[in-house]
């Protein structure tokens, strides 16, 4: 490939994806299509003559996207909106679902041959079975998506991308699980809470986690070796919430809480969080979409990516948390926004 465009290439995941593409395709030019300026968290991108950054990219502007894609052999669509607030439902659907439709249209108009859609395990839903991690064949349960705007928006975005197969576009999908790693301010409130002993209890849940550097290397492999029309889950391992908090506590040098909430508290606490979100005058501290998954098992398997692509996650959860917290402390140890934002 001579040229690759990365939407959202200045976001947290996007910067690591850009770096992984630089390493995997040393003779290829990489264009970052970004909405606006963001701090560089990955050394080497800024000042690399093979990396071009084009600001002012809007997923709502199909014409602008087509101009940015001209001459590209492939597009890695990593831009997305992230929020766990019910009030952001329309914004999520517009950015993620309609935005992906515009990316697909721009690829067709500009002659792009291959589209890698960076989705999420959220697009598959969850099995709620800790004994049987879900894989790419998990049947999506639309009932579970009701009331979970982010999960719904990711599923609809993936549907838009794969729908382009019928029109001749070579589409492949990467589904990373929950991503942690150096430079992501969305995790900083959690680090601050554990370090300050402000976490009163643990959630009775578990979920799949992947280091951002491993996810990025997997995405580069999916681009080069992924089979047309297939999706590939990328996860570094499945962890209980208790295990994750213990890893963070070790990294910050404190003790994690020992009390775990009973699972029967899930429905009333989720309902209370939803009510608090609706009544909040400003940005709420909790939401139903944050609380409810804390009582579910969201385990996934990356066996397909390991088997077919040769991908292997190389960092365990302790290394990921040590590196993440070292970055957080170097940045001043201040909390970020737990509800996230645009990955641009």
For each residue, the residues with C-beta under 8 A, 3 or more apart:
1: 4 25 28 73 74
2: 27 28 29 73
3: 28 29 30 31 71 72 73 74
4: 1 21 25 28 29 30 31 72 73 74 75 76 223
5: 30 31 32 33 68 69 72 74 75 76 112
6: 9 14 17 18 21 30 31 32 33 75 76 78
7: 14 33 57 59 65 75 76 77 78 79 103
8: 11 13 14 33 34 77 78 79 80 118 342 343 344
9: 6 14 15 17 18 30 31 32 33 34 53 78
10: 14 15 32 34 37 38 40 53 344
11: 8 14 15 38 78 79 342 343 344
12: 15 16 41 179 181 183 184 186 212 343
13: 8 16 17 78 118 176 179 212 215 216 343
14: 6 7 8 9 10 11 17 18 32 34 78 79 343 344
15: 9 10 11 12 18 19 40 41 42 45 183
16: 12 13 19 20 42 181 212 213 215 216
17: 6 9 13 14 20 21 76 78 118 216 219 220
18: 6 9 14 15 21 22 30 32 42 45 51
19: 15 16 22 23 42 44 45 216
20: 16 17 23 24 213 216 217 219 220
21: 4 6 17 18 24 25 28 30 76 220 223
22: 18 19 25 26 30 44 45 48 50 51
23: 19 20 26 220
24: 20 21 217 220 221 223 224
25: 1 4 21 22 28 30 220 224
26: 22 23
27: 2
28: 1 2 3 4 21 25 50
29: 2 3 4 50 51 52
30: 3 4 5 6 9 18 21 22 25 50 51 52
31: 3 4 5 6 9 51 52 53 54 68 72
32: 5 6 9 10 14 18 45 51 52 53 54
33: 5 6 7 8 9 54 57 65 68 79
34: 8 9 10 14 37 38 53 54 55 57 344
35: 55 56 57 58 79 342 344
36: 55 56 344
37: 10 34 55
38: 10 11 34 344
39:
40: 10 15 43 45 46
41: 12 15 182 183 327
42: 15 16 18 19 45 183
43: 40
44: 19 22 48
45: 15 18 19 22 32 40 42 48 51
46: 40
47:
48: 22 44 45 51
49:
50: 22 28 29 30
51: 18 22 29 30 31 32 45 48
52: 29 30 31 32
53: 9 10 31 32 34
54: 31 32 33 34 57 68
55: 34 35 36 37
56: 35 36 64
57: 7 33 34 35 54 61 64 65 68 79 344
58: 35 61 64
59: 7 65 79 95 98 99 100 102 103
60: 94 95 98 99 102
61: 57 58 64 65 102
62: 65 66 102 105 106 109
63: 66 67 106
64: 56 57 58 61 67 68
65: 7 33 57 59 61 62 68 69 102 103 105 106
66: 62 63 69 70 105 106 109 110
67: 63 64 70 110
68: 5 31 33 54 57 64 65 106
69: 5 65 66 72 75 106 107 109 110 112
70: 66 67 110 111
71: 3 110
72: 3 4 5 31 69 75 110 112
73: 1 2 3 4 112 113 114
74: 1 3 4 5 112 113 114 115 116 223
75: 4 5 6 7 69 72 103 107 112 114 115 116
76: 4 5 6 7 17 21 116 118 219 223
77: 7 8 100 103 115 116 117 118 161
78: 6 7 8 9 11 13 14 17 118 219 343
79: 7 8 11 14 33 35 57 59 99 342 343 344
80: 8 95 96 99 118 154 157 342 343
81: 88 91 92 95 96 99 153 341 342 343
82: 150 186 340 341 342 343
83: 88 91 92 149 150 339 340 341
84: 150 287 289 290 339 340
85: 88 149 277 283 284 287 289 339
86: 89 147 149 274 277 278 287 288 289
87: 277
88: 81 83 85 91 92 149
89: 86 92 93 149 153
90: 93 94
91: 81 83 88 94 95
92: 81 83 88 89 95 96 149 150 152 153
93: 89 90 96 97 98 149 152 153 156
94: 60 90 91 97 98 99
95: 59 60 80 81 91 92 98 99 153 342
96: 80 81 92 93 99 100 153 154 156 157
97: 93 94 100 101 153 156 157 159 160
98: 59 60 93 94 95 101 102
99: 59 60 79 80 81 94 95 96 102 103 157
100: 59 77 96 97 103 104 117 157 158 160 161
101: 97 98 104 105 160
102: 59 60 61 62 65 98 99 105 106
103: 7 59 65 75 77 99 100 106 107 115 161
104: 100 101 107 108 115 160 161 163 164 169
105: 62 65 66 101 102 108 109
106: 62 63 65 66 68 69 102 103 109 110 112
107: 69 75 103 104 110 112 115 164 169
108: 104 105 112 164 167 169
109: 62 66 69 105 106
110: 66 67 69 70 71 72 106 107
111: 70
112: 5 69 72 73 74 75 106 107 108 115 169
113: 73 74 170
114: 73 74 75 169 170 171 172 223
115: 74 75 77 103 104 107 112 161 164 169 170 171 172
116: 74 75 76 77 171 172 173 174 219 222 223 226
117: 77 100 157 158 161 162 171 172 173 174
118: 8 13 17 76 77 78 80 173 174 176 219
119: 123 154 157 158 161 173 174 175 231
120: 123 154 175 176 177
121: 124 134 175 176 177 178 208 233 235 298 300
122: 125 150 151 154 155
123: 119 120 140 151 154 155 157 158 175
124: 121 134 136 138 140 155 175 233 300
125: 122 138 140 141 144 145 151 155
126: 134 144 293 296 297 298
127: 132 133 134 138 297 298 299
128: 296 297 298
129: 132 134 297 299
130: 206 238 297 299
131:
132: 127 129 299
133: 127 208 238 299 300 301
134: 121 124 126 127 129 138 299 300 301
135: 138 233 300 301 303 304
136: 124 175 230 231 232 233 304
137:
138: 124 125 127 134 135
139:
140: 123 124 125 145 155
141: 125 144 145
142: 145 146
143: 146
144: 125 126 141 148 151
145: 125 140 141 142 148 151 152 155
146: 142 143
147: 86 288 289
148: 144 145 151 152 289 292
149: 83 85 86 88 89 92 93 152 153 289
150: 82 83 84 92 122 153 154 289
151: 122 123 125 144 145 148 154 155
152: 92 93 145 148 149 155 156
153: 81 89 92 93 95 96 97 149 150 156 157
154: 80 96 119 120 122 123 150 151 157 158
155: 122 123 124 125 140 145 151 152 158 159
156: 93 96 97 152 153 159 160
157: 80 96 97 99 100 117 119 123 153 154 160 161
158: 100 117 119 123 154 155 161 162 173 231
159: 97 155 156 162 163
160: 97 100 101 104 156 157 163 164
161: 77 100 103 104 115 117 119 157 158 164 171 173
162: 117 158 159 165 171 173 229
163: 104 159 160 166 167
164: 104 107 108 115 160 161 167 169 171
165: 162 168 169 171 228 229
166: 163
167: 108 163 164
168: 165
169: 104 107 108 112 114 115 164 165
170: 113 114 115 228
171: 114 115 116 117 161 162 164 165 228 229
172: 114 115 116 117 222 223 226 227 228 229 230 231 232
173: 116 117 118 119 158 161 162 222 226 230 231 232
174: 116 117 118 119 218 219 222 226 231 232 234
175: 119 120 121 123 124 136 231 232 233 234
176: 13 118 120 121 179 210 215 218 219 233 234 235
177: 120 121 207 208 209 210 233 234 235 236 298 300
178: 121 207 208 209 210
179: 12 13 176 184 209 210 211 212 215
180: 184 187 209 210 211 212 320 321 324
181: 12 16 184 211 212 213 320 323 324
182: 41 212 323 324 326 327
183: 12 15 41 42 212 327
184: 12 179 180 181 187 188 212 324 336
185: 188 331 335 336 337
186: 12 82 189 336 337 338 339 340
187: 180 184 190 191 324 328 336
188: 184 185 191 192 328 333 334 335 336
189: 186 192 193 335 336 337 338
190: 187 193 194 248 338
191: 187 188 194 195 248 252 324 325 328 333
192: 188 189 195 196 198 333 334 335
193: 189 190 196 198 199
194: 190 191 197 198 199 245 248 249 252 254 256
195: 191 192 252 254 333
196: 192 193
197: 194 254
198: 192 193 194
199: 193 194 202 245 256 257
200: 257 259
201: 257 259 260 261
202: 199 241 242 245 256 257 258 259 260 261
203: 241 260 261 294 295
204: 241 260 261 262 263 294 295
205: 240 241 293 294 295 296 297 298
206: 130 238 239 240 241 243 297 298 299
207: 177 178 238 239 241 293 297 298 299
208: 121 133 177 178 235 236 237 238 239 298 299 300
209: 177 178 179 180 235 236 237 238 239 244 317 320
210: 176 177 178 179 180 214 215 218 234 235 236 237 313
211: 179 180 181 214 215 236 313 315 319 320
212: 12 13 16 179 180 181 182 183 184 215 216
213: 16 20 181 216 217 315
214: 210 211 217 218 234 236 313 314 315
215: 13 16 176 179 210 211 212 218 219 234
216: 13 16 17 19 20 212 213 219 220
217: 20 24 213 214 220 221 311
218: 174 176 210 214 215 221 222 232 234 302 305 309 311 313
219: 17 20 76 78 116 118 174 176 215 216 222 223 234
220: 17 20 21 23 24 25 216 217 223 224
221: 24 217 218 224 225 226 305 309 310 311
222: 116 172 173 174 218 219 225 226 232 234 305 309
223: 4 21 24 74 76 114 116 172 219 220 226
224: 24 25 220 221
225: 221 222 308 309 310
226: 116 172 173 174 221 222 223 230 232 309
227: 172 230 308
228: 165 170 171 172
229: 162 165 171 172
230: 136 172 173 226 227
231: 119 136 158 172 173 174 175
232: 136 172 173 174 175 218 222 226 302 304 305 308 309 311
233: 121 124 135 136 175 176 177 300 301 302 304 305
234: 174 175 176 177 210 214 215 218 219 222 302 305 311 313
235: 121 176 177 208 209 210 238 300 301 302 313
236: 177 208 209 210 211 214 302 313 315 316 317 320
237: 208 209 210 313 316 317
238: 130 133 206 207 208 209 235 299 300
239: 206 207 208 209 243 244 247 317
240: 205 206 243 244
241: 202 203 204 205 206 207 244 245 294
242: 202 245 246 256 260
243: 206 239 240 246 247 317
244: 209 239 240 241 247 248 317
245: 194 199 202 241 242 248 249 256 257
246: 242 243 249 250 256
247: 239 243 244 250 251 317 318 321
248: 190 191 194 244 245 251 252 256 321 325
249: 194 245 246 252 254 255 256
250: 246 247 253 318 321
251: 247 248 318 321 322 324 325
252: 191 194 195 248 249 325
253: 250
254: 194 195 197 249
255: 249 258
256: 194 199 202 242 245 246 248 249
257: 199 200 201 202 245
258: 202 255
259: 200 201 202
260: 201 202 203 204 242
261: 201 202 203 204 265 269 294 295
262: 204 265
263: 204 266 295
264: 267
265: 261 262 268 269 295
266: 263 269 270 292 294 295 296
267: 264 270 271
268: 265 271 272
269: 261 265 266 272 273 291 295
270: 266 267 273 274 288 291 292 295
271: 267 268 274 275 288
272: 268 269 275 276
273: 269 270 276 277 286 287 288 290 291 292
274: 86 270 271 277 278 287 288
275: 271 272 278 279
276: 272 273 279 280 284 285 286
277: 85 86 87 273 274 280 284 286 287 288
278: 86 274 275
279: 275 276
280: 276 277 283 284
281:
282:
283: 85 280 339
284: 85 276 277 280 287
285: 276 338
286: 273 276 277 290 291
287: 84 85 86 273 274 277 284 290 291 339
288: 86 147 270 271 273 274 277 291 292
289: 84 85 86 147 148 149 150 292 293
290: 84 273 286 287 293 294 338 339
291: 269 270 273 286 287 288 294 295
292: 148 266 270 273 288 289 295 296
293: 126 205 207 289 290 296 298
294: 203 204 205 241 261 266 290 291
295: 203 204 205 261 263 265 266 269 270 291 292
296: 126 128 205 266 292 293
297: 126 127 128 129 130 205 206 207
298: 121 126 127 128 177 205 206 207 208 293
299: 127 129 130 132 133 134 206 207 208 238
300: 121 124 133 134 135 177 208 233 235 238
301: 133 134 135 233 235 304
302: 218 232 233 234 235 236 305 306 311 313
303: 135 306 307
304: 135 136 232 233 301 307 308
305: 218 221 222 232 233 234 302 308 309 311
306: 302 303 309 310 311 312
307: 303 304
308: 225 227 232 304 305
309: 218 221 222 225 226 232 305 306
310: 221 225 306
311: 217 218 221 232 234 302 305 306
312: 306
313: 210 211 214 218 234 235 236 237 302
314: 214
315: 211 213 214 236 319 320 323
316: 236 237 319 320
317: 209 236 237 239 243 244 247 320 321
318: 247 250 251 321 322
319: 211 315 316 322 323
320: 180 181 209 211 236 315 316 317 323 324
321: 180 247 248 250 251 317 318 324 325
322: 251 318 319 325 326
323: 181 182 315 319 320 326 327
324: 180 181 182 184 187 191 251 320 321 327 328
325: 191 248 251 252 321 322 328 329
326: 182 322 323 329 330
327: 41 182 183 323 324 330 331
328: 187 188 191 324 325 331 333
329: 325 326 332 333
330: 326 327
331: 185 327 328 334
332: 329
333: 188 191 192 195 328 329
334: 188 192 331
335: 185 188 189 192 338
336: 184 185 186 187 188 189
337: 185 186 189 340 341
338: 186 189 190 285 290 335
339: 83 84 85 186 283 287 290
340: 82 83 84 186 337
341: 81 82 83 337
342: 8 11 35 79 80 81 82 95
343: 8 11 12 13 14 78 79 80 81 82
344: 8 10 11 14 34 35 36 38 57 79
